[in-house]
Amino acid sequence: MDEGYLTEFRIAGNELVFPVQEVHYLIVKINNEKGLVILANPTEASVPDPSSGGVYSVLDCDADNTGVSVTKGIQDTMDAAAYHPHSIVYVPSGLYTIGNLLIRVRTPLYLAGGSVLRFTGDSSDYITLYTKLDIGPGTWWIQTEFNSTDIKVYGRGTIDGNGFNTRSVKFMADLLVPVGKKNFRCDGVLVRDSSFWAVSLIQVEDALFTNLKILDPHDVAQDDGIDVDDCLAWTECYGYKVGQGVYESQVNVTFQNSVVYTASVGLGIDHKFGASTASNIFFKNMNIEALQVNSGGQAAWLALFVEIAGEGVGPVKDVFVGNIRACAQGTRNGFVQGFNSSAMVIEVTLSNVYYPFP
């Protein structure tokens, strides 16, 4: 679990008892047993009432909540609600196996506790939107409309990417993709088992993620997650990262109050593709518990660097790394590395970093 958080516990028979004074993310390890993940979020403040006006339940559009069939009910509900801006699409508890989902302008999506949106793993159920040469074809599974505003995805439900089964048939998906929009909010949801990048922001202005949990499988490579505020990272890749693509400026990005349970790199900026600038990047109040894998030879608690892959090169500047507790070393020390005089990493501030390794 978050080392240093548990200061009092007792064993009563076959029970481990400990107090939790505030909402927190914990992973409890007992001997060599599989870890127990406890993801406690604040009590929801504004839970929509599915029977009230302006709230559209997907069950009213015959969404299958058993998972037996690939249902269109959620998309049908979304399309109907979009005619009444700021109406809420409500997904009750249940298992919903769905194809591509397009979130409409000014139409929040609420996932109630116990609701699961599941990717089928069958490429014929989806629109192929890209191909990555080293993996194969893929899609954006749940995405916002282009040039949209005021969208929120929230609740205590789960977005399940079915990653292992999807990659086993040589397909992949970005699970949640806000794209070409302003004012995106995401709160409380669990994103799990991605077959590719879990959450991808593309040309987004003013985005806020809170209480987001991303749990990606260790048997799927390149399943990056994005976590921003009060979050937990458990991945085979970077815990918290800007990059690799910087085709447009990446400005004013903050990662804070979060934990890396295990990853390849704890905190990073990897400027590999594109010639724009990554600037004003903040990593604040972060705990790094374990680094257990080596992704691309960059297993370190901190990696801020510029590399080139034939698609442009650009600088990284104005980076703040402060109040960091790095309890894992990785295979190399943290590093800061530019590429050339026009693509340097400059103005990096390290403040109050705990790193008990030589």
C-alpha positions as CSV (number, residue, x, y, z in Angstrom):
1,M,0.0,0.0,0.0
2,D,1.0,3.7,0.0
3,E,4.1,3.3,2.3
4,G,3.9,5.5,5.3
5,Y,0.1,5.8,5.3
6,L,-0.7,2.8,7.5
7,T,0.6,3.5,10.9
8,E,-1.8,1.5,13.1
9,F,-3.3,-2.0,12.5
10,R,-4.2,-5.1,14.4
11,I,-4.7,-8.8,13.6
12,A,-7.9,-10.3,15.0
13,G,-8.0,-14.0,14.1
14,N,-7.9,-14.2,10.4
15,E,-8.7,-10.5,9.9
16,L,-6.4,-7.5,9.4
17,V,-8.0,-4.4,10.9
18,F,-6.9,-0.9,10.3
19,P,-8.4,2.6,10.5
20,V,-8.7,4.8,7.4
21,Q,-9.1,8.4,8.4
22,E,-9.7,9.8,5.0
23,V,-10.4,8.7,1.4
24,H,-7.3,7.0,0.1
25,Y,-6.0,4.5,-2.5
26,L,-4.5,1.5,-0.8
27,I,-3.0,-1.8,-2.0
28,V,-2.8,-4.3,0.9
29,K,-0.2,-7.0,0.5
30,I,-0.3,-10.0,2.9
31,N,2.6,-12.4,2.7
32,N,2.9,-13.4,-1.0
33,E,-0.8,-13.3,-1.8
34,K,-2.1,-11.1,-4.6
35,G,-2.6,-7.5,-3.5
36,L,-6.0,-6.3,-2.4
37,V,-6.8,-3.0,-4.1
38,I,-8.9,-0.5,-2.1
39,L,-9.9,2.6,-4.1
40,A,-11.8,4.8,-1.8
41,N,-13.2,8.1,-3.3
42,P,-15.2,10.9,-1.7
43,T,-18.9,10.4,-1.4
44,E,-20.6,11.5,-4.6
45,A,-22.0,15.0,-4.2
46,S,-24.4,15.2,-7.1
47,V,-25.8,11.8,-8.1
48,P,-28.4,12.3,-10.8
49,D,-31.9,10.9,-10.3
50,P,-32.8,8.7,-13.3
51,S,-36.5,9.5,-12.8
52,S,-36.1,13.3,-12.9
53,G,-36.4,15.6,-15.9
54,G,-33.3,16.0,-18.0
55,V,-31.9,12.6,-17.1
56,Y,-32.1,9.9,-19.8
57,S,-31.7,6.3,-18.5
58,V,-30.2,4.0,-21.1
59,L,-32.7,1.3,-20.1
60,D,-35.4,3.4,-21.7
61,C,-33.7,2.8,-25.0
62,D,-33.5,-0.9,-24.4
63,A,-29.8,-1.1,-23.5
64,D,-28.9,-4.7,-22.7
65,N,-27.5,-4.6,-19.1
66,T,-26.7,-8.3,-19.0
67,G,-23.6,-8.2,-21.3
68,V,-25.1,-11.0,-23.5
69,S,-25.4,-8.9,-26.7
70,V,-23.6,-5.9,-28.1
71,T,-26.0,-3.1,-27.3
72,K,-26.7,0.1,-29.2
73,G,-28.9,1.4,-26.4
74,I,-26.3,3.7,-24.8
75,Q,-25.5,5.4,-28.1
76,D,-29.2,5.7,-28.9
77,T,-29.8,7.4,-25.5
78,M,-26.8,9.7,-26.1
79,D,-28.2,10.8,-29.5
80,A,-31.6,11.4,-28.0
81,A,-30.3,13.4,-25.0
82,A,-28.1,15.6,-27.3
83,Y,-31.3,17.3,-28.6
84,H,-31.6,18.8,-25.1
85,P,-28.2,20.3,-24.2
86,H,-26.9,19.5,-20.7
87,S,-29.2,16.5,-20.3
88,I,-27.5,13.6,-18.6
89,V,-27.2,10.1,-19.9
90,Y,-27.6,7.7,-17.0
91,V,-26.1,4.2,-17.0
92,P,-27.5,2.1,-14.2
93,S,-25.7,-0.9,-12.6
94,G,-25.2,-3.7,-15.1
95,L,-22.8,-5.1,-17.7
96,Y,-23.0,-3.3,-21.1
97,T,-21.0,-4.7,-24.0
98,I,-20.8,-1.8,-26.5
99,G,-19.2,-0.8,-29.8
100,N,-17.8,2.7,-30.5
101,L,-19.5,5.3,-28.4
102,L,-19.6,9.0,-29.4
103,I,-20.3,11.4,-26.5
104,R,-22.3,14.4,-27.8
105,V,-21.7,18.1,-27.2
106,R,-22.9,19.3,-23.8
107,T,-24.2,15.8,-22.9
108,P,-22.6,14.4,-19.7
109,L,-22.3,10.6,-19.3
110,Y,-23.0,9.3,-15.8
111,L,-21.8,5.7,-14.9
112,A,-23.5,4.6,-11.7
113,G,-21.7,2.4,-9.2
114,G,-21.8,-1.2,-10.4
115,S,-22.1,-0.3,-14.1
116,V,-19.5,-1.7,-16.5
117,L,-18.9,-0.7,-20.1
118,R,-17.0,-3.6,-21.7
119,F,-15.0,-3.7,-25.0
120,T,-15.9,-6.9,-26.9
121,G,-12.4,-7.6,-28.2
122,D,-13.9,-8.4,-31.7
123,S,-12.6,-5.9,-34.3
124,S,-15.7,-6.4,-36.4
125,D,-17.7,-4.5,-33.8
126,Y,-15.6,-1.4,-34.2
127,I,-14.5,1.2,-36.7
128,T,-10.8,0.9,-37.4
129,L,-9.3,4.5,-37.1
130,Y,-5.6,3.9,-37.2
131,T,-2.8,1.3,-37.5
132,K,0.3,1.1,-35.4
133,L,3.0,-0.7,-37.3
134,D,4.4,-2.7,-34.4
135,I,1.0,-3.8,-33.1
136,G,-1.8,-3.5,-35.7
137,P,-5.1,-1.8,-36.3
138,G,-7.0,0.1,-33.6
139,T,-9.9,2.3,-32.7
140,W,-11.0,5.1,-30.3
141,W,-13.6,3.3,-28.3
142,I,-15.3,6.1,-26.3
143,Q,-14.7,9.5,-27.7
144,T,-16.2,13.0,-27.7
145,E,-17.5,14.8,-30.7
146,F,-15.0,16.9,-32.5
147,N,-15.1,20.6,-31.6
148,S,-17.3,19.9,-28.6
149,T,-17.6,21.7,-25.3
150,D,-18.8,21.0,-21.8
151,I,-18.7,17.2,-21.6
152,K,-18.3,15.3,-18.4
153,V,-17.8,11.5,-17.8
154,Y,-18.4,10.7,-14.1
155,G,-19.7,8.4,-11.5
156,R,-18.4,5.3,-9.8
157,G,-18.8,2.9,-12.8
158,T,-16.1,1.1,-14.8
159,I,-14.7,1.3,-18.3
160,D,-13.3,-2.2,-19.1
161,G,-11.1,-2.5,-22.1
162,N,-10.8,-6.3,-22.1
163,G,-7.2,-5.7,-23.0
164,F,-5.7,-9.2,-23.1
165,N,-8.4,-10.7,-25.3
166,T,-8.4,-7.7,-27.6
167,R,-4.6,-7.8,-28.2
168,S,-4.7,-11.6,-28.6
169,V,-6.6,-11.0,-31.9
170,K,-4.2,-8.3,-32.9
171,F,-6.5,-5.3,-32.3
172,M,-6.3,-2.5,-29.9
173,A,-8.2,0.6,-28.6
174,D,-7.7,3.8,-26.8
175,L,-10.4,3.6,-24.2
176,L,-11.5,7.2,-23.4
177,V,-10.6,9.9,-26.0
178,P,-11.5,13.5,-25.4
179,V,-10.7,15.1,-28.8
180,G,-10.8,18.6,-30.3
181,K,-12.8,20.1,-27.4
182,K,-12.9,22.6,-24.5
183,N,-13.9,22.0,-20.9
184,F,-13.7,18.3,-20.4
185,R,-14.2,16.8,-16.9
186,C,-13.8,13.3,-15.7
187,D,-14.4,12.2,-12.1
188,G,-14.6,9.0,-10.2
189,V,-14.6,6.3,-12.9
190,L,-12.4,3.2,-13.0
191,V,-10.6,2.6,-16.3
192,R,-9.2,-0.9,-16.5
193,D,-7.5,-3.5,-18.8
194,S,-6.6,-1.3,-21.7
195,S,-5.3,-2.9,-24.9
196,F,-3.5,0.3,-25.8
197,W,-3.5,3.8,-24.3
198,A,-6.2,4.0,-21.6
199,V,-7.0,7.7,-21.7
200,S,-5.8,9.9,-24.6
201,L,-6.3,13.7,-24.8
202,I,-6.1,15.0,-28.3
203,Q,-6.2,18.8,-28.9
204,V,-8.0,19.4,-25.7
205,E,-8.2,22.8,-23.9
206,D,-9.1,22.9,-20.2
207,A,-9.4,19.3,-19.0
208,L,-9.6,18.2,-15.4
209,F,-9.4,14.6,-14.1
210,T,-10.2,13.9,-10.5
211,N,-10.5,10.6,-8.6
212,L,-9.6,8.7,-11.7
213,K,-8.3,5.1,-11.3
214,I,-6.5,3.3,-14.1
215,L,-5.6,-0.3,-13.6
216,D,-3.9,-1.7,-16.7
217,P,-2.8,-5.4,-17.3
218,H,0.8,-6.5,-16.9
219,D,0.5,-8.9,-19.9
220,V,-0.2,-6.1,-22.4
221,A,2.6,-3.7,-23.5
222,Q,2.1,0.0,-24.4
223,D,-1.0,0.2,-22.2
224,D,-0.2,3.7,-20.9
225,G,-2.6,5.5,-18.5
226,I,-3.2,9.2,-17.8
227,D,-3.8,10.3,-14.2
228,V,-3.8,13.8,-13.0
229,D,-5.1,14.6,-9.5
230,D,-5.4,12.3,-6.5
231,C,-4.9,9.2,-8.6
232,L,-3.2,5.8,-8.7
233,A,-1.0,4.4,-11.5
234,W,-0.4,0.7,-11.8
235,T,1.1,0.0,-15.2
236,E,3.9,-1.6,-17.3
237,C,4.8,1.8,-18.8
238,Y,5.0,5.3,-17.4
239,G,3.0,6.1,-14.3
240,Y,2.5,9.8,-15.2
241,K,3.9,11.2,-18.5
242,V,3.7,13.9,-21.1
243,G,4.5,12.6,-24.6
244,Q,5.6,10.9,-26.7
245,G,3.8,13.0,-29.3
246,V,4.3,16.7,-29.1
247,Y,2.9,17.7,-32.5
248,E,1.2,20.6,-30.8
249,S,2.3,22.5,-27.7
250,Q,1.7,20.7,-24.4
251,V,1.3,23.6,-21.9
252,N,0.2,23.8,-18.3
253,V,-0.1,20.2,-17.3
254,T,-0.2,19.3,-13.6
255,F,0.1,15.8,-12.0
256,Q,-0.4,16.0,-8.3
257,N,-1.3,14.2,-5.0
258,S,-1.0,10.8,-6.6
259,V,0.8,7.4,-6.2
260,V,2.7,5.2,-8.6
261,Y,2.2,1.7,-7.2
262,T,4.3,0.1,-9.9
263,A,5.5,1.2,-13.3
264,S,8.5,1.3,-15.6
265,V,9.1,5.0,-15.2
266,G,7.5,6.9,-12.3
267,L,7.4,10.5,-13.7
268,G,8.3,11.5,-17.2
269,I,8.3,13.7,-20.3
270,D,9.3,11.8,-23.4
271,H,9.4,14.3,-26.4
272,K,9.8,11.9,-29.3
273,F,7.4,12.9,-32.1
274,G,6.7,16.5,-33.3
275,A,8.5,19.8,-33.1
276,S,6.4,21.8,-30.7
277,T,7.2,22.6,-27.1
278,A,6.3,20.9,-23.8
279,S,6.3,23.6,-21.1
280,N,5.0,24.4,-17.7
281,I,4.7,20.8,-16.6
282,F,4.3,20.2,-12.9
283,F,4.7,17.0,-10.8
284,K,3.7,17.8,-7.2
285,N,3.2,15.6,-4.1
286,M,3.8,12.3,-5.7
287,N,4.8,8.9,-4.2
288,I,6.6,6.2,-6.2
289,E,6.4,2.9,-4.6
290,A,7.9,0.4,-7.1
291,L,9.5,0.3,-10.5
292,Q,9.5,-3.3,-11.7
293,V,9.8,-3.3,-15.4
294,N,12.0,-1.8,-18.0
295,S,10.1,0.0,-20.9
296,G,12.5,1.0,-23.7
297,G,15.5,1.0,-21.3
298,Q,14.1,3.9,-19.3
299,A,13.3,2.3,-15.9
300,A,13.8,5.3,-13.6
301,W,11.9,7.4,-11.0
302,L,12.2,10.4,-13.3
303,A,12.9,10.7,-17.0
304,L,12.8,14.1,-18.8
305,F,14.3,13.8,-22.2
306,V,14.1,14.6,-25.9
307,E,14.7,12.0,-28.6
308,I,14.0,11.8,-32.3
309,A,12.1,9.4,-34.5
310,G,12.2,11.2,-37.8
311,E,9.0,13.3,-37.2
312,G,10.5,16.5,-35.8
313,V,12.2,17.4,-32.6
314,G,11.5,20.2,-30.0
315,P,12.3,21.5,-26.6
316,V,11.0,20.9,-23.0
317,K,11.1,23.8,-20.6
318,D,9.8,25.0,-17.3
319,V,9.3,21.8,-15.4
320,F,8.7,21.6,-11.7
321,V,9.2,18.4,-9.7
322,G,8.5,18.9,-6.0
323,N,7.5,17.0,-2.9
324,I,8.4,13.6,-4.3
325,R,8.9,10.4,-2.4
326,A,10.8,8.0,-4.6
327,C,11.0,4.7,-2.8
328,A,12.1,2.7,-5.8
329,Q,15.3,3.1,-7.9
330,G,14.6,1.3,-11.1
331,T,17.5,0.1,-13.3
332,R,19.0,3.6,-13.6
333,N,19.0,6.9,-11.8
334,G,16.6,9.7,-12.8
335,F,17.9,11.7,-15.7
336,V,17.4,14.9,-17.7
337,Q,18.6,14.9,-21.3
338,G,18.1,17.2,-24.3
339,F,18.8,16.4,-28.0
340,N,20.6,19.4,-29.4
341,S,20.9,23.1,-29.0
342,S,17.4,23.7,-30.4
343,A,15.8,20.9,-28.5
344,M,17.0,21.2,-25.0
345,V,15.5,20.4,-21.6
346,I,15.8,23.6,-19.6
347,E,14.5,25.4,-16.5
348,V,13.9,22.2,-14.5
349,T,13.3,22.7,-10.8
350,L,13.7,19.8,-8.3
351,S,12.4,20.6,-4.8
352,N,12.1,18.4,-1.7
353,V,12.8,15.0,-3.4
354,Y,13.3,12.0,-1.1
355,Y,15.5,9.4,-2.9
356,P,17.4,7.1,-0.5
357,F,19.7,5.6,-3.1
358,P,23.3,6.3,-4.0
